[in-house]
Structures are given as structure tokens and as C-alpha cells.
Amino acid sequence: MGRLFVVHLEGRIYSCKHCRTHLAVSEDIVSKAFHSRHGKAYLFRKVANVSVGEKEDRPMITGMHTVADIFCVGCGSVVGWTYITAHEKSQKYKEGKSVIERFKVLGPDGSNYWGSHEAHGGSDADDA
């Protein structure tokens, strides 16, 4: 295993709740209207300090998407997913963007979000 380089972000930072590794800044939020199995989730233009898992086709509320889970490089926790391909034309804006589950991160003020622990069907935005 090589040397791990972690990017330190500046501004209003979202960080891994387990190891506090910086993951994203609030200025890169595209939408807060997303939902996951654990509750709220945010769509970000870009994220940092994540590794990308295997891509897979996943049925979601807004249709079929090719996505890959993203993992915190500090501790290996799954923190969300990234959109590789949106199969519906109206969902193409998601491609190349990432969703971070609010339940799995600390907010800019250090707060934790205690979302619903109930599992939902497919995860996705509710703005479609």
C-alpha cells in the first residue's frame, strides 16, 4: 500500500463522522433534496478524500443509474455514491456528481444528522 495523501479542505466542511477526514465543502452542494436508506443525502459537484468502488446498475426512484459507492480514504466507511451514468435524459445532470449521505458525515458546525433508520426502496432525489 502506498502513502496516503489527504486533502485538507477550507471553508464549511463536511467530514467523515468516524475519522473526521474532510470530504466536501458546502459551496459544492448542488441539492439537499436527495434521500438514501439512512435519510437525507446531499448531491455535491465534487468530493475529496474518497475512493470509488465497483460500478453497478442500480434502480432508483428517478430510474436506472450506473453508480459506484464512494468510501472515505481515512477509515474505509461507505459515505455515499457517485453517478457514472444516468439512463434517463432528464437525469443526465447527475453524471460525474456524488451523493454523500448526511447520516454518515459531520456537518460544517460539527453536528451529526440522525436520520431515519428505516430502509427505503431505491435511493435517489425526490425532486424528479
Residue, then its C-alpha position, 0 to 999 in steps of 0.5 A: m500500500g502506498r502513502l496516503f495523501v489527504v486533502h485538507l479542505e477550507g471553508r464549511i466542511y463536511s467530514c467523515k463522522h468516524c475519522r473526521t477526514h474532510l470530504a466536501v465543502s458546502e459551496d459544492i452542494v448542488s441539492k439537499a433534496f436527495h434521500s438514501r436508506h439512512g435519510k437525507a443525502y446531499l448531491f455535491r459537484k465534487v468530493a475529496n478524500v474518497s475512493v470509488g468502488e465497483k460500478e453497478d446498475r442500480p434502480m432508483i426512484t428517478g430510474m436506472h443509474t450506473v453508480a459506484d459507492i464512494f468510501c472515505v480514504g481515512c477509515g474505509s466507511v461507505v459515505g455515499w455514491t457517485y453517478i457514472t451514468a444516468h439512463e434517463k435524459s432528464q437525469k443526465y445532470k447527475e453524471g460525474k456528481s456524488v451523493i454523500e449521505r448526511f447520516k454518515v458525515l459531520g456537518p460544517d458546525g460539527s453536528n451529526y444528522w440522525g436520520s431515519h433508520e428505516a430502509h427505503g426502496g431505491s435511493d435517489a432525489d425526490d425532486a424528479 
